[in-house]
Amino acid sequence: QIVTPNRPVTDPRSLISPINPNARPVPLDDLAVSRGIRDAVFSADGRRIFISTNLTGRFNIWRIDASGSWPVQLTQSDDVQEGLAVSPDGATLYFMQDKGGDEIHDLLAVPTSGGEPRNLTKTDNIDEQSPVVSPNGRSIAFVSKREEDPYSDIALLDVASGAVRQLTHESEEGVRWGVVAWNEAGRSLIAIRESAKTMDSSVWKIDVASGRAVAVAQKQGVQFSAAGASADGRIVAASTNEGSGQTRAALLDATTGKWRWLKRTPWEQTATDVTPDGTTMIVRTNEDGRSSLSAVDMASGAERPLPLPPGRNGTIGAKAFSPDSRHMLATHAGADTPTELYVVDLQTDAEPRKITHLAMASVDATSLPKSEVVTFRSFDGTLVSAIVTMPANLKRDGNNPAVVLPHGGPTGQAQDGFNRNAAALASRGYVTIAPNFRGSTGYGSAFQNANRMDLGGGDLKDVVAAKRFLVDSGYVDPNRVGITGESYGGFMALMAIGRTPEEFAAAVQSYGINDWFALWKGSEPFLQQYQKGLLGDPVNNADVYKASSPLTYLNRAKAPLLSLQGANDPRVPRNQAEIVASRLQSQGNVVETIFYPDEGHGFTKREHQTDALKRTIEWFDRYLKPIKNSASPVIAR
Ligand SMILES: CSCC[C@H](NC=O)C(=O)N[C@@H](Cc1ccccc1)C(=O)O
């Protein structure tokens, strides 16, 4: 049994389908057309906000007045544009862009008044990401990774000449650097160095002139991160999992090494941002998938909760603040509330101002199903939490269909925000459950590491325990439960139909892993290190790779499978889905595979998002819902 934050176990019979005369299936086109946000920043004078959003079906950059206005489109492209950063003189907006989801980004610049974007890097085999502009506007710090390297570095771009200087010189496989903030009026940078293999991370201060890097917080087996520093660079807004294994935020005195902790909580607490004046640290507390924000005075340590409604709350972008440090951009979402952008006043308790209206009018809290966080004991007694989205107007008669939604990563977490699949399914009568199986983040390092060398073992048993929790509620028919997920969630769906063929009656997997060894051979070197961290060395641990691969169990699969796959996916390439399809076809199983052109790891183009959502719902309707006028399900089991 793995120790996680103590919380009460939920009685499955306490789940209740509410009576709601307004409840109706949310139109799938309306759900798919409801826009998302990838990034947002204030302009240099604080009067405007730049947002990367897909109003047109493509993630381009739009400009609005900070007081609220009709959005003006600044850039257009079929490719995703994000990583926004504004020059201090307010004239230029920097951003990053890849090609068809290939994850090899360039840095670009566009005049904030509009005009032709200029490609600043133009490198086909170097990924340049996450620009952060120096206080004098002359340099841009960014993360740079050559395609063939198993590590990434920080580099500086001289804005006037376009010359690039490498600031760090990493040599350890699987290590990547990240820029946190410019410090000491531009003389130094605060940076993070993290290992994809061990997940250790450390905080560094880098002298910009000499490139000399000094560790501010570093220890083997420990994660340290930082969000920024006070104006004099002395107090660092930091987080660490040292000791308990659970992440805690603190104010770290970089000169004495002394940590000043916030009030204790068993839940994951992370320093996410520091205001430009260096006085206030923003902290996000993630209580079992529900996150809240607070502002902490960096001199006194006094903490003040920010008045966002319960749900999934966070800051957005590398620079979430107005230049006067008074206002902050935050996102809020809930099961019945699609993600929107808010301006929070850090000096008053005024209600945050919603400045986007991204959702269609029909995607609205009066008709959308609600969620609740539940906890159950898994096979070995370990506490596992999950987000249940419950349809309205169900009878507790054990006849309803359900779908389990495992998340990606595996180092990730299902959170109590807006989930398109959950909203579409639950508004059509499916009970959904998104379990935080072992391997998830948010419950401490012992839980996070508990599926290493055992992918699709104990974590799959947690997923099956989530299904049984729903069945024990009395609402769900155990023979009408499906499973769907993306990436690692797709892997879970494949593993589930192969290893536990009696449990799931239909599956939809999106860009999931089928064969870890084949994936490792074709992966770029940095991802190879992440995989080594999860499964060990592929040659010495060939048996672990085999035992953890769905391919090993597909001969036992019975459930009809729909696979959705980006044709350009650089993380889980299309041949993973092709091999699943040919194996299942040769066995006579029902299998259908759809490839989306110009898409990488995740579908970003509206027509593909719409198609994927519609096919997913149709698949489950076909295989999990009873034939009209008949009591038996469509598939013979
Ligand atoms: C430090 S690299 C992290 C990779 C990332 N994991 C996040 O938790 C990721 O891309 N995971 C994929 C699954 C995957 C795992 C290993 C190799 C390729 C893909 C995901 O999105 O679930």
The ligand as an SDF file (V2000), in Angstrom:
LIG
                    3D

 22 22  0  0  0  0  0  0  0  0999 V2000
   10.1590   14.5120  -19.6890 C   0  0  0  0  0  0  0  0  0  0  0  0
    9.5130   14.1340  -21.2400 S   0  0  0  0  0  0  0  0  0  0  0  0
    7.8770   13.7990  -20.8230 C   0  0  0  0  0  0  0  0  0  0  0  0
    7.1410   13.1110  -21.9210 C   0  0  0  0  0  0  0  0  0  0  0  0
    5.6800   13.2570  -21.7070 C   0  0  0  0  0  0  0  0  0  0  0  0
    5.2740   12.8440  -20.4120 N   0  0  0  0  0  0  0  0  0  0  0  0
    4.5300   13.6180  -19.6250 C   0  0  0  0  0  0  0  0  0  0  0  0
    4.2210   13.1790  -18.5370 O   0  0  0  0  0  0  0  0  0  0  0  0
    4.9610   12.5310  -22.7960 C   0  0  0  0  0  0  0  0  0  0  0  0
    5.0390   12.9470  -23.9310 O   0  0  0  0  0  0  0  0  0  0  0  0
    4.2390   11.4760  -22.5080 N   0  0  0  0  0  0  0  0  0  0  0  0
    3.3970   10.8970  -23.5140 C   0  0  0  0  0  0  0  0  0  0  0  0
    3.5470    9.4020  -23.5180 C   0  0  0  0  0  0  0  0  0  0  0  0
    4.9140    9.0050  -23.9170 C   0  0  0  0  0  0  0  0  0  0  0  0
    5.7510    8.4960  -22.9530 C   0  0  0  0  0  0  0  0  0  0  0  0
    7.0530    8.1460  -23.3020 C   0  0  0  0  0  0  0  0  0  0  0  0
    7.4910    8.3070  -24.6130 C   0  0  0  0  0  0  0  0  0  0  0  0
    6.6380    8.8030  -25.5930 C   0  0  0  0  0  0  0  0  0  0  0  0
    5.3350    9.1560  -25.2420 C   0  0  0  0  0  0  0  0  0  0  0  0
    1.9730   11.3500  -23.1950 C   0  0  0  0  0  0  0  0  0  0  0  0
    1.6360   12.4300  -23.6830 O   0  0  0  0  0  0  0  0  0  0  0  0
    1.2260   10.6830  -22.4780 O   0  0  0  0  0  0  0  0  0  0  0  0
  1  2  1  0
  2  3  1  0
  3  4  1  0
  4  5  1  0
  5  6  1  0
  5  9  1  0
  6  7  1  0
  7  8  2  0
  9 10  2  0
  9 11  1  0
 11 12  1  0
 12 13  1  0
 12 20  1  0
 13 14  1  0
 14 15  1  0
 14 19  2  0
 15 16  2  0
 16 17  1  0
 17 18  2  0
 18 19  1  0
 20 21  2  0
 20 22  1  0
M  END
$$$$
